[in-house]
């Protein structure tokens, strides 16, 4: 997980990668009604839906990358 790597290495490379991912998602997948799936990476044609795992997984880990408060909770447990 990029959040753990950022914390362990103190390297901002992972934060920079997260910013690039978020910018690409907004540029390529955001539509008036929310997020859209990519039907074809060659034509960048979008579909009229977004699978729930996009929010459940991708967005969650991007959030955790920039909000590392969960790491403090883990450190307090040990």
PDB file with one MODEL, atoms N, CA, C and O in Angstrom:
MODEL        1
ATOM      1  N   UNK A   1       0.839  -1.159   0.000  1.00  0.00           N
ATOM      2  CA  UNK A   1       0.000   0.000   0.000  1.00  0.00           C
ATOM      3  C   UNK A   1       0.899   1.242   0.000  1.00  0.00           C
ATOM      4  O   UNK A   1       1.872   1.326   0.749  1.00  0.00           O
ATOM      5  N   UNK A   2       0.549   2.190  -0.849  1.00  0.00           N
ATOM      6  CA  UNK A   2       1.386   3.374  -1.022  1.00  0.00           C
ATOM      7  C   UNK A   2       1.465   4.214   0.244  1.00  0.00           C
ATOM      8  O   UNK A   2       2.485   4.862   0.481  1.00  0.00           O
ATOM      9  N   UNK A   3       0.424   4.222   1.062  1.00  0.00           N
ATOM     10  CA  UNK A   3       0.455   5.001   2.305  1.00  0.00           C
ATOM     11  C   UNK A   3       1.515   4.465   3.253  1.00  0.00           C
ATOM     12  O   UNK A   3       2.239   5.239   3.879  1.00  0.00           O
ATOM     13  N   UNK A   4       1.610   3.159   3.362  1.00  0.00           N
ATOM     14  CA  UNK A   4       2.621   2.547   4.240  1.00  0.00           C
ATOM     15  C   UNK A   4       4.023   2.784   3.699  1.00  0.00           C
ATOM     16  O   UNK A   4       4.953   3.034   4.466  1.00  0.00           O
ATOM     17  N   UNK A   5       4.180   2.707   2.387  1.00  0.00           N
ATOM     18  CA  UNK A   5       5.484   2.961   1.784  1.00  0.00           C
ATOM     19  C   UNK A   5       5.910   4.414   1.982  1.00  0.00           C
ATOM     20  O   UNK A   5       7.080   4.697   2.241  1.00  0.00           O
ATOM     21  N   UNK A   6       4.958   5.326   1.858  1.00  0.00           N
ATOM     22  CA  UNK A   6       5.257   6.739   2.083  1.00  0.00           C
ATOM     23  C   UNK A   6       5.722   6.959   3.517  1.00  0.00           C
ATOM     24  O   UNK A   6       6.700   7.664   3.764  1.00  0.00           O
ATOM     25  N   UNK A   7       5.009   6.346   4.457  1.00  0.00           N
ATOM     26  CA  UNK A   7       5.360   6.503   5.872  1.00  0.00           C
ATOM     27  C   UNK A   7       6.714   5.870   6.173  1.00  0.00           C
ATOM     28  O   UNK A   7       7.520   6.444   6.905  1.00  0.00           O
ATOM     29  N   UNK A   8       6.965   4.696   5.615  1.00  0.00           N
ATOM     30  CA  UNK A   8       8.205   3.978   5.921  1.00  0.00           C
ATOM     31  C   UNK A   8       9.431   4.635   5.301  1.00  0.00           C
ATOM     32  O   UNK A   8      10.491   4.691   5.924  1.00  0.00           O
ATOM     33  N   UNK A   9       9.289   5.131   4.076  1.00  0.00           N
ATOM     34  CA  UNK A   9      10.449   5.676   3.367  1.00  0.00           C
ATOM     35  C   UNK A   9      10.565   7.191   3.460  1.00  0.00           C
ATOM     36  O   UNK A   9      11.630   7.749   3.196  1.00  0.00           O
ATOM     37  N   UNK A  10       9.464   7.869   3.837  1.00  0.00           N
ATOM     38  CA  UNK A  10       9.419   9.336   3.842  1.00  0.00           C
ATOM     39  C   UNK A  10       9.715   9.910   2.457  1.00  0.00           C
ATOM     40  O   UNK A  10      10.163  11.050   2.334  1.00  0.00           O
ATOM     41  N   UNK A  11       9.462   9.113   1.418  1.00  0.00           N
ATOM     42  CA  UNK A  11       9.700   9.519   0.036  1.00  0.00           C
ATOM     43  C   UNK A  11       8.401  10.095  -0.533  1.00  0.00           C
ATOM     44  O   UNK A  11       7.365   9.432  -0.496  1.00  0.00           O
ATOM     45  N   UNK A  12       8.447  11.311  -1.052  1.00  0.00           N
ATOM     46  CA  UNK A  12       7.248  11.945  -1.595  1.00  0.00           C
ATOM     47  C   UNK A  12       6.867  11.407  -2.967  1.00  0.00           C
ATOM     48  O   UNK A  12       5.853  11.818  -3.530  1.00  0.00           O
ATOM     49  N   UNK A  13       7.663  10.498  -3.508  1.00  0.00           N
ATOM     50  CA  UNK A  13       7.362   9.912  -4.814  1.00  0.00           C
ATOM     51  C   UNK A  13       5.958   9.283  -4.827  1.00  0.00           C
ATOM     52  O   UNK A  13       5.243   9.375  -5.824  1.00  0.00           O
ATOM     53  N   UNK A  14       5.575   8.648  -3.716  1.00  0.00           N
ATOM     54  CA  UNK A  14       4.279   7.982  -3.655  1.00  0.00           C
ATOM     55  C   UNK A  14       3.139   8.997  -3.602  1.00  0.00           C
ATOM     56  O   UNK A  14       2.080   8.774  -4.190  1.00  0.00           O
ATOM     57  N   UNK A  15       3.352  10.108  -2.903  1.00  0.00           N
ATOM     58  CA  UNK A  15       2.351  11.168  -2.893  1.00  0.00           C
ATOM     59  C   UNK A  15       2.208  11.797  -4.277  1.00  0.00           C
ATOM     60  O   UNK A  15       1.100  12.097  -4.719  1.00  0.00           O
ATOM     61  N   UNK A  16       3.330  11.991  -4.951  1.00  0.00           N
ATOM     62  CA  UNK A  16       3.300  12.539  -6.310  1.00  0.00           C
ATOM     63  C   UNK A  16       2.543  11.605  -7.253  1.00  0.00           C
ATOM     64  O   UNK A  16       1.779  12.061  -8.104  1.00  0.00           O
ATOM     65  N   UNK A  17       2.758  10.302  -7.099  1.00  0.00           N
ATOM     66  CA  UNK A  17       2.041   9.328  -7.918  1.00  0.00           C
ATOM     67  C   UNK A  17       0.550   9.376  -7.616  1.00  0.00           C
ATOM     68  O   UNK A  17      -0.270   9.274  -8.530  1.00  0.00           O
ATOM     69  N   UNK A  18       0.187   9.530  -6.340  1.00  0.00           N
ATOM     70  CA  UNK A  18      -1.220   9.642  -5.967  1.00  0.00           C
ATOM     71  C   UNK A  18      -1.876  10.860  -6.584  1.00  0.00           C
ATOM     72  O   UNK A  18      -3.009  10.785  -7.060  1.00  0.00           O
ATOM     73  N   UNK A  19      -1.172  11.985  -6.578  1.00  0.00           N
ATOM     74  CA  UNK A  19      -1.698  13.204  -7.203  1.00  0.00           C
ATOM     75  C   UNK A  19      -1.905  12.979  -8.704  1.00  0.00           C
ATOM     76  O   UNK A  19      -2.926  13.387  -9.256  1.00  0.00           O
ATOM     77  N   UNK A  20      -0.962  12.344  -9.348  1.00  0.00           N
ATOM     78  CA  UNK A  20      -1.082  12.081 -10.789  1.00  0.00           C
ATOM     79  C   UNK A  20      -2.276  11.171 -11.069  1.00  0.00           C
ATOM     80  O   UNK A  20      -2.987  11.375 -12.053  1.00  0.00           O
ATOM     81  N   UNK A  21      -2.504  10.176 -10.222  1.00  0.00           N
ATOM     82  CA  UNK A  21      -3.644   9.270 -10.399  1.00  0.00           C
ATOM     83  C   UNK A  21      -4.960  10.032 -10.246  1.00  0.00           C
ATOM     84  O   UNK A  21      -5.875   9.868 -11.053  1.00  0.00           O
ATOM     85  N   UNK A  22      -5.050  10.863  -9.209  1.00  0.00           N
ATOM     86  CA  UNK A  22      -6.281  11.629  -8.980  1.00  0.00           C
ATOM     87  C   UNK A  22      -6.550  12.586 -10.135  1.00  0.00           C
ATOM     88  O   UNK A  22      -7.685  12.697 -10.599  1.00  0.00           O
ATOM     89  N   UNK A  23      -5.516  13.274 -10.599  1.00  0.00           N
ATOM     90  CA  UNK A  23      -5.697  14.196 -11.727  1.00  0.00           C
ATOM     91  C   UNK A  23      -6.145  13.462 -12.976  1.00  0.00           C
ATOM     92  O   UNK A  23      -7.016  13.949 -13.697  1.00  0.00           O
ATOM     93  N   UNK A  24      -5.565  12.294 -13.246  1.00  0.00           N
ATOM     94  CA  UNK A  24      -5.955  11.513 -14.422  1.00  0.00           C
ATOM     95  C   UNK A  24      -7.392  11.025 -14.301  1.00  0.00           C
ATOM     96  O   UNK A  24      -8.140  11.046 -15.278  1.00  0.00           O
ATOM     97  N   UNK A  25      -7.781  10.588 -13.110  1.00  0.00           N
ATOM     98  CA  UNK A  25      -9.166  10.141 -12.908  1.00  0.00           C
ATOM     99  C   UNK A  25     -10.146  11.276 -13.177  1.00  0.00           C
ATOM    100  O   UNK A  25     -11.149  11.078 -13.863  1.00  0.00           O
ATOM    101  N   UNK A  26      -9.866  12.455 -12.646  1.00  0.00           N
ATOM    102  CA  UNK A  26     -10.756  13.591 -12.883  1.00  0.00           C
ATOM    103  C   UNK A  26     -10.784  13.990 -14.356  1.00  0.00           C
ATOM    104  O   UNK A  26     -11.852  14.266 -14.904  1.00  0.00           O
ATOM    105  N   UNK A  27      -9.631  14.021 -14.991  1.00  0.00           N
ATOM    106  CA  UNK A  27      -9.570  14.431 -16.389  1.00  0.00           C
ATOM    107  C   UNK A  27     -10.264  13.446 -17.325  1.00  0.00           C
ATOM    108  O   UNK A  27     -10.903  13.851 -18.296  1.00  0.00           O
ATOM    109  N   UNK A  28     -10.139  12.155 -17.031  1.00  0.00           N
ATOM    110  CA  UNK A  28     -10.604  11.135 -17.973  1.00  0.00           C
ATOM    111  C   UNK A  28     -11.930  10.484 -17.610  1.00  0.00           C
ATOM    112  O   UNK A  28     -12.629  10.003 -18.501  1.00  0.00           O
ATOM    113  N   UNK A  29     -12.301  10.452 -16.328  1.00  0.00           N
ATOM    114  CA  UNK A  29     -13.449   9.655 -15.913  1.00  0.00           C
ATOM    115  C   UNK A  29     -14.578  10.431 -15.247  1.00  0.00           C
ATOM    116  O   UNK A  29     -15.638   9.858 -14.995  1.00  0.00           O
ATOM    117  N   UNK A  30     -14.390  11.688 -14.962  1.00  0.00           N
ATOM    118  CA  UNK A  30     -15.446  12.449 -14.309  1.00  0.00           C
ATOM    119  C   UNK A  30     -16.398  13.017 -15.346  1.00  0.00           C
ATOM    120  O   UNK A  30     -15.973  13.642 -16.318  1.00  0.00           O
ATOM    121  N   UNK A  31     -17.696  12.796 -15.134  1.00  0.00           N
ATOM    122  CA  UNK A  31     -18.743  13.338 -16.004  1.00  0.00           C
ATOM    123  C   UNK A  31     -19.745  14.074 -15.112  1.00  0.00           C
ATOM    124  O   UNK A  31     -19.617  14.050 -13.888  1.00  0.00           O
ATOM    125  N   UNK A  32     -20.724  14.716 -15.708  1.00  0.00           N
ATOM    126  CA  UNK A  32     -21.676  15.519 -14.935  1.00  0.00           C
ATOM    127  C   UNK A  32     -22.367  14.711 -13.832  1.00  0.00           C
ATOM    128  O   UNK A  32     -22.631  15.246 -12.755  1.00  0.00           O
ATOM    129  N   UNK A  33     -22.658  13.460 -14.078  1.00  0.00           N
ATOM    130  CA  UNK A  33     -23.383  12.649 -13.100  1.00  0.00           C
ATOM    131  C   UNK A  33     -22.508  11.887 -12.130  1.00  0.00           C
ATOM    132  O   UNK A  33     -23.040  11.172 -11.280  1.00  0.00           O
ATOM    133  N   UNK A  34     -21.210  12.000 -12.212  1.00  0.00           N
ATOM    134  CA  UNK A  34     -20.309  11.264 -11.326  1.00  0.00           C
ATOM    135  C   UNK A  34     -19.188  10.618 -12.114  1.00  0.00           C
ATOM    136  O   UNK A  34     -18.678  11.188 -13.078  1.00  0.00           O
ATOM    137  N   UNK A  35     -18.811   9.421 -11.692  1.00  0.00           N
ATOM    138  CA  UNK A  35     -17.709   8.702 -12.335  1.00  0.00           C
ATOM    139  C   UNK A  35     -18.231   7.800 -13.437  1.00  0.00           C
ATOM    140  O   UNK A  35     -19.356   7.307 -13.362  1.00  0.00           O
ATOM    141  N   UNK A  36     -17.421   7.585 -14.455  1.00  0.00           N
ATOM    142  CA  UNK A  36     -17.789   6.698 -15.560  1.00  0.00           C
ATOM    143  C   UNK A  36     -16.649   5.716 -15.826  1.00  0.00           C
ATOM    144  O   UNK A  36     -15.476   6.047 -15.654  1.00  0.00           O
ATOM    145  N   UNK A  37     -17.009   4.514 -16.246  1.00  0.00           N
ATOM    146  CA  UNK A  37     -16.015   3.499 -16.613  1.00  0.00           C
ATOM    147  C   UNK A  37     -15.472   3.777 -17.999  1.00  0.00           C
ATOM    148  O   UNK A  37     -16.140   4.395 -18.828  1.00  0.00           O
ATOM    149  N   UNK A  38     -14.273   3.322 -18.241  1.00  0.00           N
ATOM    150  CA  UNK A  38     -13.674   3.433 -19.568  1.00  0.00           C
ATOM    151  C   UNK A  38     -14.037   2.181 -20.349  1.00  0.00           C
ATOM    152  O   UNK A  38     -13.702   1.067 -19.945  1.00  0.00           O
ATOM    153  N   UNK A  39     -14.723   2.367 -21.470  1.00  0.00           N
ATOM    154  CA  UNK A  39     -15.097   1.231 -22.304  1.00  0.00           C
ATOM    155  C   UNK A  39     -13.915   0.785 -23.159  1.00  0.00           C
ATOM    156  O   UNK A  39     -13.705  -0.412 -23.360  1.00  0.00           O
ATOM    157  N   UNK A  40     -13.141   1.752 -23.662  1.00  0.00           N
ATOM    158  CA  UNK A  40     -11.992   1.438 -24.504  1.00  0.00           C
ATOM    159  C   UNK A  40     -10.843   2.377 -24.171  1.00  0.00           C
ATOM    160  O   UNK A  40     -10.997   3.597 -24.215  1.00  0.00           O
ATOM    161  N   UNK A  41      -9.694   1.809 -23.840  1.00  0.00           N
ATOM    162  CA  UNK A  41      -8.542   2.656 -23.549  1.00  0.00           C
ATOM    163  C   UNK A  41      -7.957   3.256 -24.816  1.00  0.00           C
ATOM    164  O   UNK A  41      -7.227   4.245 -24.756  1.00  0.00           O
ATOM    165  N   UNK A  42      -8.273   2.666 -25.967  1.00  0.00           N
ATOM    166  CA  UNK A  42      -7.750   3.186 -27.230  1.00  0.00           C
ATOM    167  C   UNK A  42      -8.497   4.437 -27.664  1.00  0.00           C
ATOM    168  O   UNK A  42      -7.881   5.397 -28.128  1.00  0.00           O
ATOM    169  N   UNK A  43      -9.825   4.436 -27.518  1.00  0.00           N
ATOM    170  CA  UNK A  43     -10.633   5.575 -27.953  1.00  0.00           C
ATOM    171  C   UNK A  43     -11.037   6.480 -26.792  1.00  0.00           C
ATOM    172  O   UNK A  43     -11.561   7.573 -27.007  1.00  0.00           O
ATOM    173  N   UNK A  44     -10.794   6.028 -25.569  1.00  0.00           N
ATOM    174  CA  UNK A  44     -11.197   6.730 -24.334  1.00  0.00           C
ATOM    175  C   UNK A  44     -12.702   6.929 -24.258  1.00  0.00           C
ATOM    176  O   UNK A  44     -13.179   7.880 -23.638  1.00  0.00           O
ATOM    177  N   UNK A  45     -13.441   6.036 -24.885  1.00  0.00           N
ATOM    178  CA  UNK A  45     -14.896   6.080 -24.812  1.00  0.00           C
ATOM    179  C   UNK A  45     -15.321   5.623 -23.416  1.00  0.00           C
ATOM    180  O   UNK A  45     -14.800   4.643 -22.884  1.00  0.00           O
ATOM    181  N   UNK A  46     -16.278   6.353 -22.833  1.00  0.00           N
ATOM    182  CA  UNK A  46     -16.735   6.057 -21.484  1.00  0.00           C
ATOM    183  C   UNK A  46     -18.064   5.315 -21.509  1.00  0.00           C
ATOM    184  O   UNK A  46     -18.849   5.442 -22.449  1.00  0.00           O
ATOM    185  N   UNK A  47     -18.298   4.535 -20.452  1.00  0.00           N
ATOM    186  CA  UNK A  47     -19.570   3.849 -20.276  1.00  0.00           C
ATOM    187  C   UNK A  47     -20.397   4.610 -19.246  1.00  0.00           C
ATOM    188  O   UNK A  47     -19.881   5.455 -18.515  1.00  0.00           O
ATOM    189  N   UNK A  48     -21.675   4.297 -19.204  1.00  0.00           N
ATOM    190  CA  UNK A  48     -22.599   5.013 -18.336  1.00  0.00           C
ATOM    191  C   UNK A  48     -22.759   4.319 -16.986  1.00  0.00           C
ATOM    192  O   UNK A  48     -23.877   4.185 -16.491  1.00  0.00           O
ATOM    193  N   UNK A  49     -21.668   3.882 -16.396  1.00  0.00           N
ATOM    194  CA  UNK A  49     -21.707   3.280 -15.064  1.00  0.00           C
ATOM    195  C   UNK A  49     -20.299   3.224 -14.488  1.00  0.00           C
ATOM    196  O   UNK A  49     -19.311   3.406 -15.199  1.00  0.00           O
ATOM    197  N   UNK A  50     -20.228   2.970 -13.196  1.00  0.00           N
ATOM    198  CA  UNK A  50     -18.944   2.786 -12.533  1.00  0.00           C
ATOM    199  C   UNK A  50     -19.138   1.669 -11.517  1.00  0.00           C
ATOM    200  O   UNK A  50     -19.997   1.779 -10.642  1.00  0.00           O
ATOM    201  N   UNK A  51     -18.363   0.603 -11.614  1.00  0.00           N
ATOM    202  CA  UNK A  51     -18.489  -0.499 -10.648  1.00  0.00           C
ATOM    203  C   UNK A  51     -18.249  -0.020  -9.220  1.00  0.00           C
ATOM    204  O   UNK A  51     -17.455   0.891  -8.987  1.00  0.00           O
ATOM    205  N   UNK A  52     -18.932  -0.636  -8.281  1.00  0.00           N
ATOM    206  CA  UNK A  52     -18.834  -0.215  -6.881  1.00  0.00           C
ATOM    207  C   UNK A  52     -17.427  -0.410  -6.324  1.00  0.00           C
ATOM    208  O   UNK A  52     -17.032   0.306  -5.405  1.00  0.00           O
ATOM    209  N   UNK A  53     -16.658  -1.365  -6.860  1.00  0.00           N
ATOM    210  CA  UNK A  53     -15.315  -1.586  -6.322  1.00  0.00           C
ATOM    211  C   UNK A  53     -14.390  -0.409  -6.603  1.00  0.00           C
ATOM    212  O   UNK A  53     -13.354  -0.272  -5.952  1.00  0.00           O
ATOM    213  N   UNK A  54     -14.743   0.433  -7.550  1.00  0.00           N
ATOM    214  CA  UNK A  54     -13.938   1.633  -7.795  1.00  0.00           C
ATOM    215  C   UNK A  54     -13.918   2.505  -6.539  1.00  0.00           C
ATOM    216  O   UNK A  54     -12.856   2.936  -6.089  1.00  0.00           O
ATOM    217  N   UNK A  55     -15.093   2.755  -5.983  1.00  0.00           N
ATOM    218  CA  UNK A  55     -15.167   3.546  -4.757  1.00  0.00           C
ATOM    219  C   UNK A  55     -14.648   2.764  -3.564  1.00  0.00           C
ATOM    220  O   UNK A  55     -13.961   3.316  -2.704  1.00  0.00           O
ATOM    221  N   UNK A  56     -14.976   1.477  -3.511  1.00  0.00           N
ATOM    222  CA  UNK A  56     -14.617   0.659  -2.352  1.00  0.00           C
ATOM    223  C   UNK A  56     -13.117   0.424  -2.249  1.00  0.00           C
ATOM    224  O   UNK A  56     -12.595   0.285  -1.143  1.00  0.00           O
ATOM    225  N   UNK A  57     -12.431   0.377  -3.343  1.00  0.00           N
ATOM    226  CA  UNK A  57     -11.002   0.057  -3.324  1.00  0.00           C
ATOM    227  C   UNK A  57     -10.135   1.231  -3.753  1.00  0.00           C
ATOM    228  O   UNK A  57      -9.366   1.755  -2.947  1.00  0.00           O
ATOM    229  N   UNK A  58     -10.245   1.647  -4.989  1.00  0.00           N
ATOM    230  CA  UNK A  58      -9.334   2.667  -5.524  1.00  0.00           C
ATOM    231  C   UNK A  58      -9.425   3.982  -4.756  1.00  0.00           C
ATOM    232  O   UNK A  58      -8.405   4.531  -4.340  1.00  0.00           O
ATOM    233  N   UNK A  59     -10.630   4.484  -4.569  1.00  0.00           N
ATOM    234  CA  UNK A  59     -10.786   5.767  -3.871  1.00  0.00           C
ATOM    235  C   UNK A  59     -10.389   5.655  -2.409  1.00  0.00           C
ATOM    236  O   UNK A  59      -9.836   6.598  -1.842  1.00  0.00           O
ATOM    237  N   UNK A  60     -10.667   4.503  -1.790  1.00  0.00           N
ATOM    238  CA  UNK A  60     -10.303   4.320  -0.381  1.00  0.00           C
ATOM    239  C   UNK A  60      -8.788   4.404  -0.199  1.00  0.00           C
ATOM    240  O   UNK A  60      -8.309   5.079   0.712  1.00  0.00           O
ATOM    241  N   UNK A  61      -8.041   3.727  -1.055  1.00  0.00           N
ATOM    242  CA  UNK A  61      -6.587   3.731  -0.897  1.00  0.00           C
ATOM    243  C   UNK A  61      -5.976   5.079  -1.260  1.00  0.00           C
ATOM    244  O   UNK A  61      -4.960   5.467  -0.684  1.00  0.00           O
ATOM    245  N   UNK A  62      -6.569   5.793  -2.196  1.00  0.00           N
ATOM    246  CA  UNK A  62      -6.094   7.147  -2.478  1.00  0.00           C
ATOM    247  C   UNK A  62      -6.352   8.058  -1.280  1.00  0.00           C
ATOM    248  O   UNK A  62      -5.510   8.887  -0.935  1.00  0.00           O
ATOM    249  N   UNK A  63      -7.508   7.906  -0.652  1.00  0.00           N
ATOM    250  CA  UNK A  63      -7.806   8.682   0.554  1.00  0.00           C
ATOM    251  C   UNK A  63      -6.783   8.384   1.648  1.00  0.00           C
ATOM    252  O   UNK A  63      -6.254   9.302   2.275  1.00  0.00           O
ATOM    253  N   UNK A  64      -6.509   7.113   1.875  1.00  0.00           N
ATOM    254  CA  UNK A  64      -5.573   6.727   2.924  1.00  0.00           C
ATOM    255  C   UNK A  64      -4.153   7.223   2.647  1.00  0.00           C
ATOM    256  O   UNK A  64      -3.385   7.477   3.575  1.00  0.00           O
ATOM    257  N   UNK A  65      -3.813   7.358   1.369  1.00  0.00           N
ATOM    258  CA  UNK A  65      -2.486   7.863   1.017  1.00  0.00           C
ATOM    259  C   UNK A  65      -2.279   9.273   1.559  1.00  0.00           C
ATOM    260  O   UNK A  65      -1.189   9.618   2.014  1.00  0.00           O
ATOM    261  N   UNK A  66      -3.326  10.078   1.507  1.00  0.00           N
ATOM    262  CA  UNK A  66      -3.197  11.471   1.924  1.00  0.00           C
ATOM    263  C   UNK A  66      -3.657  11.721   3.354  1.00  0.00           C
ATOM    264  O   UNK A  66      -3.411  12.799   3.896  1.00  0.00           O
ATOM    265  N   UNK A  67      -4.319  10.751   3.977  1.00  0.00           N
ATOM    266  CA  UNK A  67      -4.732  10.872   5.378  1.00  0.00           C
ATOM    267  C   UNK A  67      -4.123   9.705   6.143  1.00  0.00           C
ATOM    268  O   UNK A  67      -4.724   8.636   6.246  1.00  0.00           O
ATOM    269  N   UNK A  68      -2.939   9.918   6.672  1.00  0.00           N
ATOM    270  CA  UNK A  68      -2.211   8.823   7.307  1.00  0.00           C
ATOM    271  C   UNK A  68      -2.527   8.667   8.797  1.00  0.00           C
ATOM    272  O   UNK A  68      -1.749   8.052   9.526  1.00  0.00           O
ATOM    273  N   UNK A  69      -3.647   9.208   9.257  1.00  0.00           N
ATOM    274  CA  UNK A  69      -3.994   9.095  10.670  1.00  0.00           C
ATOM    275  C   UNK A  69      -4.210   7.644  11.090  1.00  0.00           C
ATOM    276  O   UNK A  69      -4.029   7.309  12.261  1.00  0.00           O
ATOM    277  N   UNK A  70      -4.595   6.776  10.146  1.00  0.00           N
ATOM    278  CA  UNK A  70      -4.776   5.360  10.482  1.00  0.00           C
ATOM    279  C   UNK A  70      -3.445   4.726  10.889  1.00  0.00           C
ATOM    280  O   UNK A  70      -3.437   3.761  11.653  1.00  0.00           O
ATOM    281  N   UNK A  71      -2.334   5.242  10.398  1.00  0.00           N
ATOM    282  CA  UNK A  71      -1.037   4.694  10.772  1.00  0.00           C
ATOM    283  C   UNK A  71      -0.724   4.984  12.239  1.00  0.00           C
ATOM    284  O   UNK A  71      -0.084   4.173  12.908  1.00  0.00           O
ATOM    285  N   UNK A  72      -1.162   6.112  12.732  1.00  0.00           N
ATOM    286  CA  UNK A  72      -0.951   6.438  14.144  1.00  0.00           C
ATOM    287  C   UNK A  72      -1.708   5.463  15.042  1.00  0.00           C
ATOM    288  O   UNK A  72      -1.206   5.066  16.094  1.00  0.00           O
ATOM    289  N   UNK A  73      -2.908   5.080  14.630  1.00  0.00           N
ATOM    290  CA  UNK A  73      -3.687   4.104  15.392  1.00  0.00           C
ATOM    291  C   UNK A  73      -2.962   2.760  15.409  1.00  0.00           C
ATOM    292  O   UNK A  73      -2.890   2.096  16.442  1.00  0.00           O
ATOM    293  N   UNK A  74      -2.432   2.372  14.264  1.00  0.00           N
ATOM    294  CA  UNK A  74      -1.693   1.099  14.206  1.00  0.00           C
ATOM    295  C   UNK A  74      -0.444   1.147  15.069  1.00  0.00           C
ATOM    296  O   UNK A  74      -0.111   0.157  15.721  1.00  0.00           O
ATOM    297  N   UNK A  75       0.254   2.275  15.087  1.00  0.00           N
ATOM    298  CA  UNK A  75       1.466   2.395  15.902  1.00  0.00           C
ATOM    299  C   UNK A  75       1.147   2.359  17.391  1.00  0.00           C
ATOM    300  O   UNK A  75       1.943   1.854  18.183  1.00  0.00           O
ATOM    301  N   UNK A  76      -0.002   2.888  17.777  1.00  0.00           N
ATOM    302  CA  UNK A  76      -0.396   2.891  19.191  1.00  0.00           C
ATOM    303  C   UNK A  76      -0.768   1.494  19.681  1.00  0.00           C
ATOM    304  O   UNK A  76      -0.718   1.234  20.883  1.00  0.00           O
ATOM    305  N   UNK A  77      -1.138   0.597  18.782  1.00  0.00           N
ATOM    306  CA  UNK A  77      -1.517  -0.761  19.164  1.00  0.00           C
ATOM    307  C   UNK A  77      -0.314  -1.606  19.496  1.00  0.00           C
ATOM    308  O   UNK A  77      -0.441  -2.575  20.244  1.00  0.00           O
ATOM    309  N   UNK A  78       0.851  -1.278  18.968  1.00  0.00           N
ATOM    310  CA  UNK A  78       2.046  -2.109  19.192  1.00  0.00           C
ATOM    311  C   UNK A  78       2.850  -1.653  20.382  1.00  0.00           C
ATOM    312  O   UNK A  78       3.880  -2.250  20.696  1.00  0.00           O
TER     313      UNK A  78
ENDMDL
END
